[in-house]
């Protein structure tokens, strides 16, 4: 089924057309300039308007100074809403170890990294038998070892008893056989 042309005027041709109203644009600019003059008289300086009036000069200077780091202007409503998108990270500045402060830089770890560190710490505590689970395991092992030791001692006694019984039997049998031969 071909795409496009479907309802809503989303097709390439014949869609909704938007025309620029130059009168409305000029009125809007005049209103903004008037408001800027009024704020300047009152001593209030709006940071957006100051940045907007000096943008052309500051952009050329900053682009020459910074070179690599380029700041993009927010588009649409994104300038009004503060968001932190981890996928849109700025250019990371490469730092030397000697430039870092004494205490170091506190790095925020991801969830997986934090879980991995906690797991490693838990395994370490497990090896040192400092967790409740490790202590319970050791108690269980001690009980099992005691049972095994008792069972082995009992088996040894039974074996010794059997050997003693068989030894007495062997002693009795040769005597009975000696009588028959004579």
Contact map, one row per residue, 1 for C-alpha under 8 A:
11100000000000000000000000000000000000000000000000000000000000000000000000000000000000000000000000000000000000000000000000000000000000000000000000000000000000000000000000000000000000
11110000000000000000000000000000000000000000000000000000000000000000000000000000000000000000000000000000000000000000000000000000000000000000000000000000000000000000000000000000000000
11111100000000000000000000000000000000000000000000000000000000000000000000000000000000000000000000000000000000000000000000000000000000000000000000000000000000000000000000000000000000
01111100011100000000000000000000000000000000000000000000000000000000000000000000000000000000000000000000000000000000000000000000000000000000000000000000000000000000000000000000000000
00111110111110000000000000000000000000000000000000000000000000000000000000000000000000000000000000000000000000000000000000000000000000000000000000000000000000000000000000000000000000
00111111111000000000000000000000000000000000000000000000000000000000000000000000000000000000000000000000000000000000000000000000000000000000000000000000000000000000000000000000000000
00001111110000000000000000000000000000000000000000000000000000000000000000000000000000000000000000000000000000000000000000000000000000000000000000000000000000000000000000000000000000
00000111110000000000000000000000000000000000000000000000000000000000000000000000000000000000000000000000000000000000000000000000000000000000000000000000000000000000000000000000000000
00001111111001110000000000000000000000000000000000000000000000000000000000000000000000000000000000000000000000000000000000000000000000000000000000000000000000000000000000000000000000
00011111111100110000000000000000000000000000000000000000000000000000000000000000000000000000000000000000000000000000000000000000000000000000000000000000000000000000000000000000000000
00011100111111100000000000000000000000000000000000000000000000000000000000000000000000000000000000000000000000000000000000000000000000000000000000000000000000000000000000000000000000
00011000011111100000000000000000000000000000000000000000000000000000000000000000000000000000000000000000000000000000000000000000000000000000000000000000000000000000000000000000000000
00001000001111100000000000000000000000000000000000000000000000000000000000000000000000000000000000000000000000000000000000000000000000000000000000000000000000000000000000000000000000
00000000101111110000000000000000000000000000000000000000000000000000000000000000000000000000000000000000000000000000000000000000000000000000000000000000000000000000000000000000000000
00000000111111111000000000000000000000000000000000000000000000000000000000000000000000000000000000000000000000000000000000000000000000000000000000000000000000000000000000000000000000
00000000110001111100000000000000000000000000000000000000000000000000000000000000000000000000000000000000000000000000000000000000000000000000000000000000000000000000000000000000000000
00000000000000111110000000000000000000000000000000000000000000000000000000000000000000000000000000000000000000000000000000000000000000000000000000000000000000000000000000000000000000
00000000000000011111000000000000000000000000000000000000000000000000000000000000000000000000000000000000000000000000000000000000000000000000000000000000000000000000000000000000000000
00000000000000001111100000000000000000000000000000000000000000000000000000000000000000000000000000000000000000000000000000000000000000000000000000000000000000000000000000000000000000
00000000000000000111110000000000000000000000000000000000000000000000000000000000000000000000000000000000000000000000000000000000000000000000000000000000000000000000000000000000000000
00000000000000000011111110000000000000000000000000000000000000000000000000000000000000000000000000000000000000000000000000000000000000000000000000000000000000000000000000000000000000
00000000000000000001111111000000000000000000000000000000000000000000000000000000000000000000000000000000000000000000000000000000000000000000000000000000000000000000000000000000000000
00000000000000000000111111100000000000000000000000000000000000000000000000000000000000000000000000000000000000000000000000000000000000000000000000000000000000000000000000000000000000
00000000000000000000111111110000000000000000000000000000000000000000000000000000000000000000000000000000000000000000000000000000000000000000000000000000000000000000000000000000000000
00000000000000000000111111111000000000000000000000000000000000000000000000000000000000000000000000000000000000000000000000000000000000000000000000000000000000000000000000000000000000
00000000000000000000011111111100000000000000000000000000000000000000000000000000000000000000000000000000000000000000000000000000000000000000000000000000000000000000000000000000000000
00000000000000000000001111111110000000000000000000000000000000000000000000000000000000000000000000000000000000000000000000000000000000000000000000000000000000000000000000000000000000
00000000000000000000000111111111000000000000000000000000000000000000000000000000000000000000000000000000000000000000000000000000000000000000000000000000000000000000000000000000000000
00000000000000000000000011111111100000000000000000000000000000000000000000000000000000000000000000000000000000000000000000000000000000000000000000000000000000000000000000000000000000
00000000000000000000000001111111110000000000000000000000000000000000000000000000000000000000000000000000000000000000000000000000000000000000000000000000000000000000000000000000000000
00000000000000000000000000111111111000000000000000000000000000000000000000000000000000000000000000000000000000000000000000000000000000000000000000000000000000000000000000000000000000
00000000000000000000000000011111111100000000000000000000000000000000000000000000000000000000000000000000000000000000000000000000000000000000000000000000000000000000000000000000000000
00000000000000000000000000001111111110000000000000000000000000000000000000000000000000000000000000000000000000000000000000000000000000000000000000000000000000000000000000000000000000
00000000000000000000000000000111111111000000000000000000000000000000000000000000000000000000000000000000000000000000000000000000000000000000000000000000000000000000000000000000000000
00000000000000000000000000000011111111100000000000000000000000000000000000000000000000000000000000000000000000000000000000000000000000000000000000000000000000000000000000000000000000
00000000000000000000000000000001111111110000000010000000000000000000000000000000000000000000000000000000000000000000000000000000000000000000000000000000000000000000000000000000000000
00000000000000000000000000000000111111111000000000000000000000000000000000000000000000000000000000000000000000000000000000000000000000000000000000000000000000000000000000000000000000
00000000000000000000000000000000011111111100000000000000000000000000000000000000000000000000000000000000000000000000000000000000000000000000000000000000000000000000000000000000000000
00000000000000000000000000000000001111111111110000000000000000000000000000000000000000000000000000000000000000000000000000000000000000000000000000000000000000000000000000000000000000
00000000000000000000000000000000000111111111100000000000000000000000000000000000000000000000000000000000000000000000000000000000000000000000000000000000000000000000000000000000000000
00000000000000000000000000000000000011111111000000000000000000000000000000000000000000000000000000000000000000000000000000000000000000000000000000000000000000000000000000000000000000
00000000000000000000000000000000000001111111000000000000000000000000000000000000000000000000000000000000000000000000000000000000000000000000000000000000000000000000000000000000000000
00000000000000000000000000000000000000111111100000000000000000000000000000000000000000000000000000000000000000000000000000000000000000000000000000000000000000000000000000000000000000
00000000000000000000000000000000000000111111110000000000000000000000000000000000000000000000000000000000000000000000000000000000000000000000000000000000000000000000000000000000000000
00000000000000000000000000000000000000110011111011000000000000000000000000000000000000000000000000000000000000000000000000000000000000000000000000000000000000000000000000000000000000
00000000000000000000000000000000000000100001111111000000000000000000000000000000000000000000000000000000000000000000000000000000000000000000000000000000000000000000000000000000000000
00000000000000000000000000000000000000000000111111100000000000000000000000000000000000000000000000000000000000000000000000000000000000000000000000000000000000000000000000000000000000
00000000000000000000000000000000000000000000011111110000000000000000000000000000000000000000000000000000000000000000000000000000000000000000000000000000000000000000000000000000000000
00000000000000000000000000000000000100000000111111111000000000000000000000000000000000000000000000000000000000000000000000000000000000000000000000000000000000000000000000000000000000
00000000000000000000000000000000000000000000111111111100000000000000000000000000000000000000000000000000000000000000000000000000000000000000000000000000000000000000000000000000000000
00000000000000000000000000000000000000000000001111111110000000000000000000000000000000000000000000000000000000000000000000000000000000000000000000000000000000000000000000000000000000
00000000000000000000000000000000000000000000000111111110000000000000000000000000000000000000000000000000000000000000000000000000000000000000000000000000000000000000000000000000000000
00000000000000000000000000000000000000000000000011111111000000000000000000000000000000000000000000000000000000000000000000000000000000000000000000000000000000000000000000000000000000
00000000000000000000000000000000000000000000000001111111110000000000000000000000000000000000000000000000000000000000000000000000000000000000000000000000000000000000000000000000000000
00000000000000000000000000000000000000000000000000111111111000000000000000000000000000000000000000000000000000000000000000000000000000000000000000000000000000000000000000000000000000
00000000000000000000000000000000000000000000000000001111111100000000000000000000000000000000000000000000000000000000000000000000000000000000000000000000000000000000000000000000000000
00000000000000000000000000000000000000000000000000000111111110000000000000000000000000000000000000000000000000000000000000000000000000000000000000000000000000000000000000000000000000
00000000000000000000000000000000000000000000000000000111111111000000000000000000000000000000000000000000000000000000000000000000000000000000000000000000000000000000000000000000000000
00000000000000000000000000000000000000000000000000000011111111100000000000000000000000000000000000000000000000000000000000000000000000000000000000000000000000000000000000000000000000
00000000000000000000000000000000000000000000000000000001111111110000000000000000000000000000000000000000000000000000000000000000000000000000000000000000000000000000000000000000000000
00000000000000000000000000000000000000000000000000000000111111111000000000000000000000000000000000000000000000000000000000000000000000000000000000000000000000000000000000000000000000
00000000000000000000000000000000000000000000000000000000011111111110000000000000000000000000000000000000000000000000000000000000000000000000000000000000000000000000000000000000000000
00000000000000000000000000000000000000000000000000000000001111111110010000000000000000000000000000000000000000000000000000000000000000000000000000000000000000000000000000000000000000
00000000000000000000000000000000000000000000000000000000000111111110000000000000000000000000000000000000000000000000000000000000000000000000000000000000000000000000000000000000000000
00000000000000000000000000000000000000000000000000000000000011111110000000000000000000000000000000000000000000000000000000000000000000000000000000000000000000000000000000000000000000
00000000000000000000000000000000000000000000000000000000000001111111110000000000000000000000000000000000000000000000000000000000000000000000000000000000000000000000000000000000000000
00000000000000000000000000000000000000000000000000000000000001111111110000000000000000000000000000000000000000000000000000000000000000000000000000000000000000000000000000000000000000
00000000000000000000000000000000000000000000000000000000000000000111110000000000000000000000000000000000000000000000000000000000000000000000000000000000000000000000000000000000000000
00000000000000000000000000000000000000000000000000000000000000000111111000000000000000000010000000000000000000000000000000000000000000000000000000000000000000000000000000000000000000
00000000000000000000000000000000000000000000000000000000000000100111111100000000000000000000000000000000000000000000000000000000000000000000000000000000000000000000000000000000000000
00000000000000000000000000000000000000000000000000000000000000000000111110000000000000000000000000000000000000000000000000000000000000000000000000000000000000000000000000000000000000
00000000000000000000000000000000000000000000000000000000000000000000011111000000000000000000000000000000000000000000000000000000000000000000000000000000000000000000000000000000000000
00000000000000000000000000000000000000000000000000000000000000000000001111100010000000000000000000000000000000000000000000000000000000000000000000000000000000000000000000000000000000
00000000000000000000000000000000000000000000000000000000000000000000000111111110000000000000000000000000000000000000000000000000000000000000000000000000000000000000000000000000000000
00000000000000000000000000000000000000000000000000000000000000000000000011111110000000000000000000000000000000000000000000000000000000000000000000000000000000000000000000000000000000
00000000000000000000000000000000000000000000000000000000000000000000000001111110000000000000000000000000000000000000000000000000000000000000000000000000000000000000000000000000000000
00000000000000000000000000000000000000000000000000000000000000000000000001111111100000000000000000000000000000000000000000000000000000000000000000000000000000000000000000000000000000
00000000000000000000000000000000000000000000000000000000000000000000000001111111111000000000000000000000000000000000000000000000000000000000000000000000000000000000000000000000000000
00000000000000000000000000000000000000000000000000000000000000000000000011111111110000000000000000000000000000000000000000000000000000000000000000000000000000000000000000000000000000
00000000000000000000000000000000000000000000000000000000000000000000000000001111110000000000000000000000000000000000000000000000000000000000000000000000000000000000000000000000000000
00000000000000000000000000000000000000000000000000000000000000000000000000001111111000000000000000000000000000000000000000000000000000000000000000000000000000000000000000000000000000
00000000000000000000000000000000000000000000000000000000000000000000000000000111111100000000000000000000000000000000000000000000000000000000000000000000000000000000000000000000000000
00000000000000000000000000000000000000000000000000000000000000000000000000000100111110000000000000000000000000000000000000000000000000000000000000000000000000000000000000000000000000
00000000000000000000000000000000000000000000000000000000000000000000000000000000011111000000000000000000000000000000000000000000000000000000000000000000000000000000000000000000000000
00000000000000000000000000000000000000000000000000000000000000000000000000000000001111111000000000000000000000000000000000000000000000000000000000000000000000000000000000000000000000
00000000000000000000000000000000000000000000000000000000000000000000000000000000000111111000000000000000000000000000000000000000000000000000000000000000000000000000000000000000000000
00000000000000000000000000000000000000000000000000000000000000000000000000000000000011111000000000000000000000000000000000000000000000000000000000000000000000000000000000000000000000
00000000000000000000000000000000000000000000000000000000000000000000000000000000000011111100000000000000000000000000000000000000000000000000000000000000000000000000000000000000000000
00000000000000000000000000000000000000000000000000000000000000000000000000000000000011111111000000000000000000000000000000000000000000000000000000000000000000000000000000000000000000
00000000000000000000000000000000000000000000000000000000000000000000000000000000000000011111000000000000000000000000000000000000000000000000000000000000000000000000000000000000000000
00000000000000000000000000000000000000000000000000000000000000000000100000000000000000001111100000000000000000000000000000000000000000000000000000000000000000000000000000000000000000
00000000000000000000000000000000000000000000000000000000000000000000000000000000000000001111110000000000000000000000000000000000000000000000000000000000000000000000000000000000000000
00000000000000000000000000000000000000000000000000000000000000000000000000000000000000000011111000000000000000000000000000000000000000000000000000000000000000000000000000000000000000
00000000000000000000000000000000000000000000000000000000000000000000000000000000000000000001111100000000000000000000000000000000000000000000000000000000000000000000000000000000000000
00000000000000000000000000000000000000000000000000000000000000000000000000000000000000000000111110110000000000000000000000000000000000000000000000000000000000000000000000000000000000
00000000000000000000000000000000000000000000000000000000000000000000000000000000000000000000011111110000000000000000000000000000000000000000000000000000000000000000000000000000000000
00000000000000000000000000000000000000000000000000000000000000000000000000000000000000000000001111110000000000000000000000000000000000000000000000000000000000000000000000000000000000
00000000000000000000000000000000000000000000000000000000000000000000000000000000000000000000000111110000000000000000000000000000000000000000000000000000000000000000000000000000000000
00000000000000000000000000000000000000000000000000000000000000000000000000000000000000000000001111111000000000000000000000000000000000000000000000000000000000000000000000000000000000
00000000000000000000000000000000000000000000000000000000000000000000000000000000000000000000001111111101100000000000000000000000000000000000000000000000000000000000000000000000000000
00000000000000000000000000000000000000000000000000000000000000000000000000000000000000000000000000111111100000000000000000000000000000000000000000000000000000000000000000000000000000
00000000000000000000000000000000000000000000000000000000000000000000000000000000000000000000000000011111000000000000000000000000000000000000000000000000000000000000000000000000000000
00000000000000000000000000000000000000000000000000000000000000000000000000000000000000000000000000001111100000000000000000000000000000000000000000000000000000000000000000000000000000
00000000000000000000000000000000000000000000000000000000000000000000000000000000000000000000000000011111110000000000000000000000000000000000000000000000000000000000000000000000000000
00000000000000000000000000000000000000000000000000000000000000000000000000000000000000000000000000011011111000000000000000000000000000000000000000000000000000000000000000000000000000
00000000000000000000000000000000000000000000000000000000000000000000000000000000000000000000000000000001111100000000000000000000000000000000000000000000000000000000000000000000000000
00000000000000000000000000000000000000000000000000000000000000000000000000000000000000000000000000000000111110000000000000000000000000000000000000000000000000000000000000000000000000
00000000000000000000000000000000000000000000000000000000000000000000000000000000000000000000000000000000011111000000000000000000000000000000000000000000000000000000000000000000000000
00000000000000000000000000000000000000000000000000000000000000000000000000000000000000000000000000000000001111101100000000000000000000000000000000000000000000000000000000000000000000
00000000000000000000000000000000000000000000000000000000000000000000000000000000000000000000000000000000000111111100000000000000000000000000000000000000000000000000000000000000000000
00000000000000000000000000000000000000000000000000000000000000000000000000000000000000000000000000000000000011111110000000000000000000000000000000000000000000000000000000000000000000
00000000000000000000000000000000000000000000000000000000000000000000000000000000000000000000000000000000000001111111000000000000000000000000000000000000000000000000000000000000000000
00000000000000000000000000000000000000000000000000000000000000000000000000000000000000000000000000000000000011111111100000000000000000000000000000000000000000000000000000000000000000
00000000000000000000000000000000000000000000000000000000000000000000000000000000000000000000000000000000000011111111110000000000000000000000000000000000000000000000000000000000000000
00000000000000000000000000000000000000000000000000000000000000000000000000000000000000000000000000000000000000111111111000000000000000000000000000000000000000000000000000000000000000
00000000000000000000000000000000000000000000000000000000000000000000000000000000000000000000000000000000000000011111111100000000000000000000000000000000000000000000000000000000000000
00000000000000000000000000000000000000000000000000000000000000000000000000000000000000000000000000000000000000001111111110000000000000000000000000000000000000000000000000000000000000
00000000000000000000000000000000000000000000000000000000000000000000000000000000000000000000000000000000000000000111111111000000000000000000000000000000000000000000000000000000000000
00000000000000000000000000000000000000000000000000000000000000000000000000000000000000000000000000000000000000000011111111100000000000000000000000000000000000000000000000000000000000
00000000000000000000000000000000000000000000000000000000000000000000000000000000000000000000000000000000000000000001111111110000000000000000000000000000000000000000000000000000000000
00000000000000000000000000000000000000000000000000000000000000000000000000000000000000000000000000000000000000000000111111111000000000000000000000000000000000000000000000000000000000
00000000000000000000000000000000000000000000000000000000000000000000000000000000000000000000000000000000000000000000011111111100000000000000000000000000000000000000000000000000000000
00000000000000000000000000000000000000000000000000000000000000000000000000000000000000000000000000000000000000000000001111111110000000000000000000000000000000000000000000000000000000
00000000000000000000000000000000000000000000000000000000000000000000000000000000000000000000000000000000000000000000000111111111000000000000000000000000000000000000000000000000000000
00000000000000000000000000000000000000000000000000000000000000000000000000000000000000000000000000000000000000000000000011111111111000000000000000000000000000000000000000000000000000
00000000000000000000000000000000000000000000000000000000000000000000000000000000000000000000000000000000000000000000000001111111111011000000000000000000000000000000000000000000000000
00000000000000000000000000000000000000000000000000000000000000000000000000000000000000000000000000000000000000000000000000111111110001000000000000000000000000000000000000000000000000
00000000000000000000000000000000000000000000000000000000000000000000000000000000000000000000000000000000000000000000000000011111110000000000000000000000000000000000000000000000000000
00000000000000000000000000000000000000000000000000000000000000000000000000000000000000000000000000000000000000000000000000001111111001100000000000000000000000000000000000000000000000
00000000000000000000000000000000000000000000000000000000000000000000000000000000000000000000000000000000000000000000000000001111111101100000000000000000000000000000000000000000000000
00000000000000000000000000000000000000000000000000000000000000000000000000000000000000000000000000000000000000000000000000001100111111100000000000000000000000000000000000000000000000
00000000000000000000000000000000000000000000000000000000000000000000000000000000000000000000000000000000000000000000000000000000011111110000000000000000000000000000000000000000000000
00000000000000000000000000000000000000000000000000000000000000000000000000000000000000000000000000000000000000000000000000000100001111111000000000000000000000000000000000000000000000
00000000000000000000000000000000000000000000000000000000000000000000000000000000000000000000000000000000000000000000000000000110111111111100000000000000000000000000000000000000000000
00000000000000000000000000000000000000000000000000000000000000000000000000000000000000000000000000000000000000000000000000000000111111111110000000000000000000000000000000000000000000
00000000000000000000000000000000000000000000000000000000000000000000000000000000000000000000000000000000000000000000000000000000000111111111000000000000000000000000000000000000000000
00000000000000000000000000000000000000000000000000000000000000000000000000000000000000000000000000000000000000000000000000000000000011111111100000000000000000000000000000000000000000
00000000000000000000000000000000000000000000000000000000000000000000000000000000000000000000000000000000000000000000000000000000000001111111110000000000000000000000000000000000000000
00000000000000000000000000000000000000000000000000000000000000000000000000000000000000000000000000000000000000000000000000000000000000111111111000000000000000000000000000000000000000
00000000000000000000000000000000000000000000000000000000000000000000000000000000000000000000000000000000000000000000000000000000000000011111111100000000000000000000000000000000000000
00000000000000000000000000000000000000000000000000000000000000000000000000000000000000000000000000000000000000000000000000000000000000001111111110000000000000000000000000000000000000
00000000000000000000000000000000000000000000000000000000000000000000000000000000000000000000000000000000000000000000000000000000000000000111111111000000000000000000000000000000000000
00000000000000000000000000000000000000000000000000000000000000000000000000000000000000000000000000000000000000000000000000000000000000000011111111100000000000000000000000000000000000
00000000000000000000000000000000000000000000000000000000000000000000000000000000000000000000000000000000000000000000000000000000000000000001111111110000000000000000000000000000000000
00000000000000000000000000000000000000000000000000000000000000000000000000000000000000000000000000000000000000000000000000000000000000000000111111111000000000000000000000000000000000
00000000000000000000000000000000000000000000000000000000000000000000000000000000000000000000000000000000000000000000000000000000000000000000011111111100000000000000000000000000000000
00000000000000000000000000000000000000000000000000000000000000000000000000000000000000000000000000000000000000000000000000000000000000000000001111111110000000000000000000000000000000
00000000000000000000000000000000000000000000000000000000000000000000000000000000000000000000000000000000000000000000000000000000000000000000000111111111000000000000000000000000000000
00000000000000000000000000000000000000000000000000000000000000000000000000000000000000000000000000000000000000000000000000000000000000000000000011111111100000000000000000000000000000
00000000000000000000000000000000000000000000000000000000000000000000000000000000000000000000000000000000000000000000000000000000000000000000000001111111110000000000000000000000000000
00000000000000000000000000000000000000000000000000000000000000000000000000000000000000000000000000000000000000000000000000000000000000000000000000111111111000000000000000000000000000
00000000000000000000000000000000000000000000000000000000000000000000000000000000000000000000000000000000000000000000000000000000000000000000000000011111111100000000000000000000000000
00000000000000000000000000000000000000000000000000000000000000000000000000000000000000000000000000000000000000000000000000000000000000000000000000001111111110000000000000000000000000
00000000000000000000000000000000000000000000000000000000000000000000000000000000000000000000000000000000000000000000000000000000000000000000000000000111111111000000000000000000000000
00000000000000000000000000000000000000000000000000000000000000000000000000000000000000000000000000000000000000000000000000000000000000000000000000000011111111100000000000000000000000
00000000000000000000000000000000000000000000000000000000000000000000000000000000000000000000000000000000000000000000000000000000000000000000000000000001111111110000000000000000000000
00000000000000000000000000000000000000000000000000000000000000000000000000000000000000000000000000000000000000000000000000000000000000000000000000000000111111111000000000000000000000
00000000000000000000000000000000000000000000000000000000000000000000000000000000000000000000000000000000000000000000000000000000000000000000000000000000011111111100000000000000000000
00000000000000000000000000000000000000000000000000000000000000000000000000000000000000000000000000000000000000000000000000000000000000000000000000000000001111111110000000000000000000
00000000000000000000000000000000000000000000000000000000000000000000000000000000000000000000000000000000000000000000000000000000000000000000000000000000000111111111000000000000000000
00000000000000000000000000000000000000000000000000000000000000000000000000000000000000000000000000000000000000000000000000000000000000000000000000000000000011111111100000000000000000
00000000000000000000000000000000000000000000000000000000000000000000000000000000000000000000000000000000000000000000000000000000000000000000000000000000000001111111110000000000000000
00000000000000000000000000000000000000000000000000000000000000000000000000000000000000000000000000000000000000000000000000000000000000000000000000000000000000111111111000000000000000
00000000000000000000000000000000000000000000000000000000000000000000000000000000000000000000000000000000000000000000000000000000000000000000000000000000000000011111111100000000000000
00000000000000000000000000000000000000000000000000000000000000000000000000000000000000000000000000000000000000000000000000000000000000000000000000000000000000001111111110000000000000
00000000000000000000000000000000000000000000000000000000000000000000000000000000000000000000000000000000000000000000000000000000000000000000000000000000000000000111111111000000000000
00000000000000000000000000000000000000000000000000000000000000000000000000000000000000000000000000000000000000000000000000000000000000000000000000000000000000000011111111100000000000
00000000000000000000000000000000000000000000000000000000000000000000000000000000000000000000000000000000000000000000000000000000000000000000000000000000000000000001111111110000000000
00000000000000000000000000000000000000000000000000000000000000000000000000000000000000000000000000000000000000000000000000000000000000000000000000000000000000000000111111111000000000
00000000000000000000000000000000000000000000000000000000000000000000000000000000000000000000000000000000000000000000000000000000000000000000000000000000000000000000011111111100000000
00000000000000000000000000000000000000000000000000000000000000000000000000000000000000000000000000000000000000000000000000000000000000000000000000000000000000000000001111111110000000
00000000000000000000000000000000000000000000000000000000000000000000000000000000000000000000000000000000000000000000000000000000000000000000000000000000000000000000000111111111000000
00000000000000000000000000000000000000000000000000000000000000000000000000000000000000000000000000000000000000000000000000000000000000000000000000000000000000000000000011111111100000
00000000000000000000000000000000000000000000000000000000000000000000000000000000000000000000000000000000000000000000000000000000000000000000000000000000000000000000000001111111110000
00000000000000000000000000000000000000000000000000000000000000000000000000000000000000000000000000000000000000000000000000000000000000000000000000000000000000000000000000111111111000
00000000000000000000000000000000000000000000000000000000000000000000000000000000000000000000000000000000000000000000000000000000000000000000000000000000000000000000000000011111111100
00000000000000000000000000000000000000000000000000000000000000000000000000000000000000000000000000000000000000000000000000000000000000000000000000000000000000000000000000001111111110
00000000000000000000000000000000000000000000000000000000000000000000000000000000000000000000000000000000000000000000000000000000000000000000000000000000000000000000000000000111111111
00000000000000000000000000000000000000000000000000000000000000000000000000000000000000000000000000000000000000000000000000000000000000000000000000000000000000000000000000000011111111
00000000000000000000000000000000000000000000000000000000000000000000000000000000000000000000000000000000000000000000000000000000000000000000000000000000000000000000000000000001111111
00000000000000000000000000000000000000000000000000000000000000000000000000000000000000000000000000000000000000000000000000000000000000000000000000000000000000000000000000000000111111
00000000000000000000000000000000000000000000000000000000000000000000000000000000000000000000000000000000000000000000000000000000000000000000000000000000000000000000000000000000011111
